[in-house]
Amino acid sequence: NKASGRSLEAQRLNEKLENIKTNIGKQYQRLCDRDSYVTAEKVRNAFLGMGDDCRLLLQTFDEYLADFRKRVGKDRAYSSYEDYCKRRNRLASFLEYEYRVKDIPFKELKRDFIEKFVVYLSSVQGMRSGTIHSTLKKLKLMTYTAY
């Protein structure tokens, strides 16, 4: 489980692998001290920074949609709710397509994430700039909601 050779690249790679192994061990030990049982998924999530105290993008979107749904027929239209659901599903498919994850912590939302999302919406989903803009506005709303 290490790179062979004595090149600088192999040494750097081995050092990074050792750091990852150490960090996973620390997360495992922290979970063992705190919880009654530990699963591989819990360790993975803790290592990736998706612990219990971490806000997730799609989780926040789902909470927003649940509250929005309660307001349908009062001060919100069902068509608006459907529009939000479509945009949430596009975001979920982007996360699966680009990062192969079901959800992502807000702290991972950097400029690079937004740029990749725009490229995905235009190239993979075939959207035009106006639709992309309104989709990004919904994403911005979720960040405000989480904040």
Secondary structure, DSSP 8 states (H G I E B T S, - for coil): ----SSSHHHHHHHHHHHHHHHHHHHHHHHHHHH-S---HHHHHHHHTT--TT--BHHHHHHHHHHHHHHHBTTTB-HHHHHHHHHHHHHHHHHIIIII--S--BGGG--HHHHHHHHHIIIIIS---HHHHHHHHHHHHHHHHHH-
